[in-house]
Amino acid sequence: MKKVNGWNRIKHGIDYFGNLIDPIDRLSETIFSILIGLLYVLAFRFIILSSTPEQSITDENVNDLLVGVISAVVAWGLIDGIMYALLSVFGRGERHRLLIDIQAARTEEEAMVIIAEDMDYLLEPITGVDERKALYRSILVHLKNSKPRKYGLKGEDITGVLGHVLVAILAVIPSLIPFVVLRHDYDLATRVSILISFIVLFVTGSRWASYTGANPWKTGLLIISVAAGLVLIAVLLGG
């Protein structure tokens, strides 16, 4: 019984974490976090050794690297999360304005035009004229007596920000493990870290494809190709 309860708690925690932000946002946050970590790792060696090439990477340098990568991805997660929260507020404000405009319309035809202007771009490719009119009429019946809601910052926006930061940190941790385990061999740690980053990027790209209907292998390889291109640029620049 205790094992079942413990598993339920773990499952509940996973479900809660998964609901913090949208799956696509979660996957894109993972990709950007890993790319930031990759570029930071490759630039770090160039920065440290540019003034004294004969110097070796010390344990203190490795500690600075770990702190720097975590700081960079936290900063990115905060920026991305805050933008997510702002866009959520703006989206609710836009829906609020739409409701006010619909309820202020003088005739049903005018209200239908307002709904059509907001939704035609989404529904026109997949529906006929009569289908859209029937749908818009149903929406109008539902909205004309609805009460406008407040659309300011909500608790879910704050948890969304924290979710972005948490995903950014968790995504890059596997790539940093080699610098802890192999801290006395920086070159080997760097190669292993890059390999792990590519594997995580491939898995992330494949999962992204499952949400968009794309080919998992092609998407995973595409993400890796972009990352490899960035790595090549960094190496050519002395990383």
N, C-alpha and C positions, 0 to 999 in steps of 0.2 A: 504493500500500500504506500509506504514511504517513497519507494522508487518511482511509482506511478505519479505521486504528487510532485516529486522532484522533477520528473520529465515534463509534467504539465507546466511547471514554473518556467523551465527552460524554453519550452515551446511558446509560452505566453510572451516571454522576453524577446524571442526571435520575431514573433508576429508584431509586437509593439515597435521594435526597431525597424522592421520592414515597412511599417506604416508611417514612419516619421516623414519621409519624402517619397515622391513619385519614383517608381522603378527606373524610368528613363533618366531622371535627374540623378538617381543613385549611381547608375552605370556611368554616366558622363562625368560625374564627380570623381569616380574611381579612375577613369582614364586620365583626366587632367592632373590628378594628384600624383599618379605614377610618372607622368611625363615631367612634371615639375621636379620630382625626386631624381629622375634620370639626368636631367640637365644640370641640376645642382651638383650631383656626384661628379659628373664629367668636368664641370667648370671648377670644382673645388681644387682638384690637383693642379690645374693650370694656375690658379690664383696663388696657392701656397708655394709652388716651386718656381714661379716666374722670376722672382728676384734672386733666389739662390738655387739653381738647378741641381746642385750636388746634395742638397738637403734631402733627408728622407721623411716620410710621413710618420709622425709620432703618435702615441696613444692620445695625447692631448689634442692633436689635430683631428683624430678620429672622433673624439668626443665633440669637438666643435662642429664636425660634419653632421653628426647625429642631431645635435641641437638645431643646427641650421636648417636641415631638411624638415624636421618636425615643425619648426617655426614658419617655414615657407608654406607648407601645406595647410597649417592652421590659418595663416593669413589668407590664403586662397579660399579655404573653406568658409571663413567669415565673410569675405567679399561676395562670394557666390551665394552664400546663405542670406545675406542682407538683401542682395538683389532679388532673390527668390521671394523674400517676405514683402518687399516693396511691390513687386509685380503682382503678388497675390492680392494686396490691398487695392492696387489699381484695377485689377480684374473685377473685384467685387464692386468697386466704384462704378465701373463701366456697366455692370449688370444693374446696379441701382439706378443709373441714369436711364437705361433702357426701360425699366419698369415705370419710372416717372413719366417718360415720354409716351409710353403706351397708354397709361391711365389718363394722361392729359389730352389724348387724341379726341377730336370732336365726333368722329364717326368710326364705325367698325372698319371701313375700308382704309381710312387713314392709319389706324392702328395696325392693320394687316401689312400695309406698306412699310411701316417702321420695323416690324418683325422680319419682313422679307429682306430689307436692307441689311439687317444684322446677320441673317442666317443663310441667305441664298448662296453665298460663296462656298459654304460648307456642304449644302444639300443639293445644289443644282447639278453637280456631276453624277449623282447617284439616284435622283428622283425625278419624276415627271411633274408637270405644272399642277395637275389636279391633286397629286399626292402632297405636294408642298402646301397648297391652299388648305387642304383638310387638316394637315398638321398645324399650320399657323393658326387656323381657327380654333383648334383644340387648345393651343398654347394661350391664345387670347382669352378664352373662357376661364382658364386657370389663373391668369395673371391680373385680369382687370379688377378683381376684388382682393388681391393680395396686399399685405401691408409691407411697406419698405422696411428693410432691416438696416441696422448700423453696419457700416463696412470698414471701420477702422482696424487697427492692429489687433489680432486675436492671439490667444495662447498657442494655437496650432502654428502660427507664423514663427513664434519664438522657438518652438520645438523643431520646426523646419530648419531654422538657422543652426541649431545645435546638431541636428541630424546631418547637415552638410559637413560641419566640422568633424563630427565623429567618423563619417564615411571617409573623408579625406585622410584622417590619421590612420584608420584601420587599413586602408588600401595600400599605403606606402610601407607599413611595418614589415611585411615579408621581404621587401627589397633592402631593408636596413639590417636584418638579422645577420647576413654575412659579415658586416662590419663589427658586430659584437663577437661572433664566433671566430672570425679570422682577422681580428684587429691587428695582429702582428705581421700580416701579409696583405698589405693594402691593395696591391695589384690583383691578387687572386680574389680578394673580397669584392673588388670592383667588377671583375668579370662575372662572378657568381651572382652579384646583385643585378647586373644588367640582364643575365639569363632569366632570373626569377621575375624581373619586371616584364620581360617579353612574354613569359608564360602567363602571368596574371593578365596582361593586356589581351592576349589571345582568348583566354577564358572569358574575360569581360566583354570583348567584342562578340564572341559567340552568343553570350547571354543577351546582349543588346539585340542581336539579330532575331532572337526568339520573340522579342516584343514587337519588332517591326515587320516580321515576315520575310526578312532577307535570308540569304544563305549563310549559315553559321561559320563555315570554313572560310568563305570569301571575306566575310566581315572581319573575322578574327585576323586573317592574314593582312587585310587592308590596314587595320589598326597597328599591327606590328610594323608594316611597311612605313607608315607615317612616323612611328617612333624611331625606326632605324634611320630614316632620313634625317631626323633631328639629331640623333646620335652622331651620324656621319658629319653633319655640319659642325657640331661641337668639337669633334676630333680634328677636323680640318682647321678649326680656329685655335687649336692648341689644347683642347680638353683632354 
